[in-house]
């Protein structure tokens, strides 16, 4: 496979410095863009939500531990493959979260609900388009519903 090279477009400035598995829904963060991307946010202020793509820089994928595992190490969860869960320790630690857009500046966004810690590199931003990003009546296993209680 070809090697892929990415450059962050900015970083997350957040009150949280450690990853937690709960309470992200009320967290307000700023995404600070690189200065050379000034002006790239124009028009985003007309959207209520944005999809944030991050590089989970503190993740550490170990196939022996993470290829198949119980989500969050919980005994009440089924053992499943890494691609059937949203865990941070993955072959490519890419995070994707749809967040509420609170403010747009020339070189920053202020958002609510981004599950990323302070200093997380941001790879991309995309406006939330319901036609692309929403699925009506998605299938969702009961264990995943239980797992997500209190996360957002």
BELCORNOR-V786834 format. One line per field, one symbol per residue. phi: phi as a letter, one per 30 degrees, with the letter a starting at -180 (. if undefined). psi: psi as a letter, one per 20 degrees, with the letter a starting at -180 (. if undefined). burial: 1 if it has 9 or more other C-alpha atoms within 8 Angstrom, else 0. A space follows every 10 residues. Layout:
BEGIN
phi: ???
psi: ???
burial: ???
END
This chain:
BEGIN
phi: .ddcbbcecl bdcbdccbdb caidecdcbc ccddedcejd cejdddcdbb cccbcddcdb dbedccebad ehidddcddb dedcbcdddb ebdccbbdbd ccabcdbabc bbjdcbdejd dccabbddce dccccdhdda deddddddei dc
psi: qqqppqpqia qpoqhpiqpq krkihipprq ooqqhijpii iphhiiqhqq pppronijqn pohhhigprp pjjphjqqpr qhijrkqhnr gompqpppqp ohqpahjqqp rpjomqrpip pphqppqooh hhipppmqpo qhhhgghipi g.
burial: 0000000111 1111100000 0011101111 1111001100 1000101111 1111110010 1000011111 1000001101 1100000111 0011101111 1101001111 1111011101 1111101100 0000000000 0000100000 11
END
